[in-house]
Amino acid sequence: MDTAIVTMTFANGAIGVIDNSRQAVYGYDQRVEVFGSMGSAAAANDHPNTAEISTAAGLMRDKPLHFFLERYNEAYVQETALFIDAILHDTPVIVDGHDAVQAERIALAAKMSMERGRPVKLSEVPGVSLESQTATP
């Protein structure tokens, strides 16, 4: 599969959409946008520089950063610092194993939906139920 769109309906009625493509010829595209009744938030691609050239022929700029270490270097640094801080101060980490498992379950539900040709509820996916989990310090 090269391109897929996943539509999710959350328990509170919010709708989420994920667009995926294995090949974006203009560079590694990773953006996020959130829209709601009170406003919106967005994060754009990282580019090698902020230059954008506008002419009658169109707009030109560098492609987004390609290699994952370029794109996520600062995130890895911050994640490591927060992990060390959690160890030193015996506090919970911001994202834990349960969060990672839930992301995998959502991906599996999307795959199952494609294979079955119908929406798949997260409760149909093997693993720990989101509803049964509680955070403990």
Sequence and secondary structure as in RCSB ss.txt:
>XXXX:A:sequence
MDTAIVTMTFANGAIGVIDNSRQAVYGYDQRVEVFGSMGSAAAANDHPNTAEISTAAGLMRDKPLHFFLERYNEA
YVQETALFIDAILHDTPVIVDGHDAVQAERIALAAKMSMERGRPVKLSEVPGVSLESQTATP
>XXXX:A:secstr
  EEEEEEE TTS EEEEEEES  TTS    EEEEETTEEEEE    S    EEETTEEE      SHHHHHHHH
HHHHHHHHHHHHHHT   SS HHHHHHHHHHHHHHHHHHHHTS   GGGSSS  STT     
